[in-house]
């Protein structure tokens, strides 16, 4: 069987593509959107979970400030989940 080359696990993180917004900007936009929402802005629970996972990943990529914004987003999403459960 041919071997598949694996990327170097310790290589520096790739820089964002030029058309891709910086992770921190994207997190701030998501935070503004969920703060303005009066219900979950997702079609179903699976879509909400996928967005939460994406937020966590963006937070990791953005560093300590990004992780703080990601935590605020997850808090807001928890608030929206509670409103939906009523």
C-alpha positions as CSV (number, residue, x, y, z in Angstrom):
1,X,0.0,0.0,0.0
2,X,1.3,3.5,-0.8
3,X,2.0,5.7,2.2
4,X,0.1,8.9,2.5
5,X,2.1,11.9,3.6
6,X,0.9,13.4,6.9
7,X,1.3,17.1,7.5
8,X,3.8,18.1,10.1
9,X,1.9,18.3,13.4
10,X,4.4,20.9,14.8
11,X,4.5,23.2,11.8
12,X,3.2,26.8,12.3
13,X,-0.5,27.2,11.8
14,X,-1.4,28.2,8.3
15,X,-2.3,31.9,7.7
16,X,-5.9,32.6,6.7
17,X,-6.8,32.8,3.1
18,X,-7.0,36.4,1.8
19,X,-10.8,36.2,1.3
20,X,-11.2,34.5,4.7
21,X,-11.9,37.0,7.5
22,X,-9.6,36.9,10.5
23,X,-11.0,34.5,13.2
24,X,-11.4,37.3,15.8
25,X,-13.4,39.5,13.3
26,X,-15.6,36.5,12.5
27,X,-16.1,35.8,16.2
28,X,-17.1,39.4,16.9
29,X,-19.7,39.2,14.0
30,X,-21.1,36.0,15.4
31,X,-21.3,37.5,18.9
32,X,-23.2,40.5,17.6
33,X,-25.6,38.2,15.7
34,X,-26.4,36.0,18.7
35,X,-26.7,39.0,21.1
36,X,-29.3,40.5,18.7
37,X,-31.3,37.3,18.4
38,X,-34.4,36.5,20.3
39,X,-34.2,32.8,19.4
40,X,-31.6,30.4,18.1
41,X,-30.7,31.5,14.6
42,X,-30.2,27.9,13.4
43,X,-32.5,25.4,11.7
44,X,-32.1,22.7,14.3
45,X,-30.1,21.4,17.2
46,X,-27.5,19.8,14.9
47,X,-26.8,23.1,13.1
48,X,-26.5,24.9,16.5
49,X,-24.0,22.3,17.7
50,X,-22.0,22.6,14.5
51,X,-21.9,26.3,14.9
52,X,-20.8,25.9,18.6
53,X,-17.9,23.7,17.5
54,X,-16.9,26.1,14.8
55,X,-16.9,28.9,17.4
56,X,-14.6,26.9,19.7
57,X,-12.2,26.3,16.8
58,X,-12.2,30.0,15.8
59,X,-11.5,30.9,19.4
60,X,-8.5,28.6,19.5
61,X,-7.2,30.1,16.3
62,X,-7.7,33.6,17.5
63,X,-5.7,33.2,20.8
64,X,-6.7,34.3,24.3
65,X,-8.9,37.2,23.2
66,X,-10.6,34.9,20.7
67,X,-11.2,32.3,23.4
68,X,-12.9,35.0,25.6
69,X,-15.1,36.1,22.7
70,X,-15.9,32.5,22.0
71,X,-16.9,31.9,25.6
72,X,-19.2,35.0,25.4
73,X,-20.8,33.5,22.3
74,X,-21.4,30.2,24.0
75,X,-23.0,32.0,26.9
76,X,-25.3,33.8,24.6
77,X,-26.2,30.6,22.8
78,X,-27.0,29.0,26.2
79,X,-29.3,31.9,26.9
80,X,-31.0,31.4,23.6
81,X,-31.3,27.6,24.3
82,X,-33.0,28.4,27.6
83,X,-35.5,30.7,25.9
84,X,-36.2,28.0,23.3
85,X,-36.8,25.4,26.1
86,X,-39.5,27.5,27.8
